[in-house]
């Protein structure tokens, strides 16, 4: 209906994930010791950057001696892939209470990726999101969900294996549908109780339930939250969303009905907005979603269409 105009934030990673190397302990050992190896530090879900205060953030990937010093402080690591010929690893420094002494220079800082993702070069944002998501999963899967015993990292940190029953646990990504519902010249947006901005209106969204197709999840979530029925559902694009561990699958959905019945447990409000109104949200006293979000992209491509 309204095709994607450009890639979403956190996509377009320049890394070759090189899955064939993960179980080659010898190759991974050589890669860890290599002077060419690049390390992506993560501290309590924040990523290492420079230039943040100046408004021009860049990812900081470390090599050589600086990286070795951080490796000694790191509680966890994982292989992310190859950047050209250089192996790339995530390092989790979350065990350190004070991370300041670990910073290479005062110009570097650990920063919440969400606060600057729209300003980062696309490839850098994708690498930082990859590292953040994988290390978050690692910290949340220290124990086996089958028998409760401790797990150990295997396959270069990308699989957790139970030390008792040997069950394998793989990185979890939760699929969620996100959809701009439209009818003619109007689009349906809602204000969720959980939104950090009190004036923000965004597309509807929800997690896919067992046994559902994406299209069925779109129709169910829209009806549950707003009482609106939808017909044709068209795929737009997807976006990794490692906050903490989702993949957002974006759609445009054509409404069959217009009457709104808000599910107050989910939404505080839902309204139809004309294209003209969405092009000038400040005139209504509302804000649209952040620029790096697929929600904003769904709205922008609807307006362009």
Beta strands, then each sheet from edge to edge (+ up, - down):
strand 1: 38-43
strand 2: 46-50
strand 3: 58-59
strand 4: 76-83
strand 5: 86-92
strand 6: 108-111
strand 7: 151-154
strand 8: 159-162
strand 9: 168-170
strand 10: 174-183
strand 11: 186-192
strand 12: 204-207
strand 13: 230-241
strand 14: 246-255
strand 15: 267-274
sheet 1: 3+ 2- 1+ 5+ 4-
sheet 2: 3+ 2- 6+
sheet 3: 7+ 8- 9+
sheet 4: 12+ 10- 11+ 15-
sheet 5: 12+ 10- 14- 13+
end
